Amino acid sequence: SQGAKVLASPWDPPSGLIDHSSGEPVLPYENFGAYVGHLNRFNELLNSSGVPLYAISIQNEPDIGEWTSWAPSGILTFAREFAGDIQTRVLAAESFNFNRDYTNPILKDSAASANVDIIGGHIYGNGLYDYPRGREKGKQVWMTEHLTGSDAPELNNWNLAMSMGREINDCMEANFSAYIWWYIVRYYGPILENGEVSKRGYVMSHFSRFIR
């Protein structure tokens, strides 16, 4: 009701669709269609609950972590052959360091590119620079996660808050269309667990209200 846009970012498909035989969880090609059905059911559930999704991601950090792993070729195949059946905007590929090896193939493939609306990624260690190829293809480019001050994220001080403000500005200068802090209410979030606005929260509020 306040005009927020909601992005969903899955960490894992349903367990019955995942193959663990390689030692890490992967989604086999033969289950891609069932995964689309899962994403659409989630989209329908949120819509019926009064939370319409603006977009949904194919996978959170497909290249790192304990969650489901995707190779760039798998993301490309899913985007080209299946993402067109997802009933909301699609975001890809949320690499943990905005590895363009995951998104360049999508943008080079006309069918895959047509099925992806937003190019997104995280900036842990890399990725905070302009992505003209995305803009040339008419895509918004989103920074969808980064935890600044990760060595001591519990500190609610102005040094950390202003370093995040500088990072938001750097993302704007790199022509990103969104800067997302992935955990809204947490001890390192814009809202603390006691309900108070953190110093990071005040800095984010300043940008979201006044900066264009």
N, C-alpha and C positions, 0 to 999 in steps of 0.2 A: 504493500500500500504506500510505501515511502519511495517507490521507484527503484529499488535495488534490483540488480541483475544477478541471477544465481547460476553459478557454474558447478556442475557435478564432475568429480574426478575419481574414477574407480581405481582401487588398488588391486583388486582381484575379481575375476569372473566367479560365478558360482563354483563351488569346489568340484562338483560333478563334471564340469567342463574342462578342468585343468589336468594336464599330463605331467607327472613328476619323474618319469623314467630317465630323463637326462640329468637328474640331480638338482634341477631348479624348476620352478613351476612355469609351464608354458601353455599357451592356448593353441591346440592343434587346428590346422586349417579346416578340418571337417566339423569343427565346433564354432566356426566364425558366425554362421547363420544363427545358431542358438544364442550366441552372445549378443547379436543385434536384438533378438527377441527380449533378452534380459534387460538391455538398456532401454528399450521401448517400454517395457512394463514399469521400470523405475520412473521413466519420464511421465507415464500416465498416472502413476501413484502420486507423484508430486503435483501434477496438474490438478488432480481431483482433490488434493489437500490444500489448494489455494497457493501453491508455490510453483508457478510455471518456470521451467528451466529456460534460461537464455541459451545455454549451450551445454554439451556434454563432451568430455574428453574420452579418447579411446583407452588411454592407460596413463596412470601416474608413474612417472620415472620408469620407463620401460627398460632402461639401461643400467639400473643399480637397485640394490635393496633386496629385501626378503619377499617382496610381492612379485607378481607375475612379470616374467621377462619376455620382451619382444625384440627381435632383430629388426633393423631398418627395413629389410625386405618384407617381413611380416606386416609391419605397419603400412607399407606401401600397398601390399596386396589387399589388406583389409579396407584401406581407404578407397582403392580403385573398384573393388568388386562388391563390397558390402555396406560401406558407410552411407551410400545414397539411400538406404532403407531406414536409416535412423531418423526418427520423427522430430528432431530439433536440430539446431545448429551443431556442427561437429568441430571440435578442437583437436589438434595434433601438433607435436607428439609428446610434449612435456618431458623431454630429456632433462636429466638433472643438471647438466651444464649447457643447455641449449645447443646440443650437438647438431649441427646443420646436416650431418649425414642422415639424420632421421627425417628431416623436412625437405631438403633439396630434391630428393627423388619424387616426393609428392607434388611439389611445385613444377617439376619438369614433365610430369605425366598429366596430360590434359584431363583424362577421366578421373584420376585420383584427386586432382586439384579442384575439379568441379564439385566433389563431394565433401570437401573440407572448407569450412567457412573462416576459421581462425587458426593462425599459427601461434603456438604457445610453447614456452619452455621455462626452466628454472635457471638460475645464474650462480650455482655453487661452483666457484672457481673459474668460470668462463661464461661467455655468451652475452655480456652486456655491451653490445655494439650494434650498429645499424644493420638491418636486414633488408636491403633494397629489393632483393628477389621476391620477398613476400609482398611488399607493397606494389611491385610491378604487376603481380598477379591479382591485385585487388583485395588482398587479405589484411585484416587487422593483425597486428603482432602483439601478443600479450606476454608479460612476465607474470607467471602464475604461482611462483613460490620462491622465497629466499628468506632465511632466518639470519638477520644480521646480529653480530655480537654472540655467535653461537658458542664461544668459549665460556661465557657467563650470561646466558640470556635472561636470567632472573633479575638482573640489575635494571631497575626502573630509574634511569638517570638521563640527564640531558645530553651527555656525550653520545650514548647509544641512540637516543631519539634523533639527534641532529645528523648522525652518520646515516641513519635510515632516510632522513629527509634529503640528504645529498644523493643517496642512491635513487630515490624516486625521481629527483631532478635529472640524474644521469640517464635513467630509463626514458624520460621524456625527450631528452636531447638525442637519444638513439632512435627516436620515432616509434617507441612502443605506445600502444593505445590503452594499456591497462597495467597497473601494478597491484598485485594481489598479495595480501598477507594471509597465509592459508588458515591460521587458527585465530578466530575472532576473540573468544573468551578463554584466556589462559594466562599463566603468570608472565609470559613474555609477549602477550598479545596487545592489541590496542585497547581492550577492556580486560581488567584484571578479574580474578576469580571472585573477588568481593564486590564486583560491580563497578568499581571505580575506573575512570578513564586513565590509562597510563600516559606517560609522557610521549611514548610512541604514538598512542592514540590521538593526542592533541596535534602532533605533527601531521599525521595522516589526514585528520579532519581539516587542517589548514589547507593542504593541497586539494582535497576533494571539494572543498567549498569555494576556494578563491582562485586557484591556479588553472589556467587553460593553456 
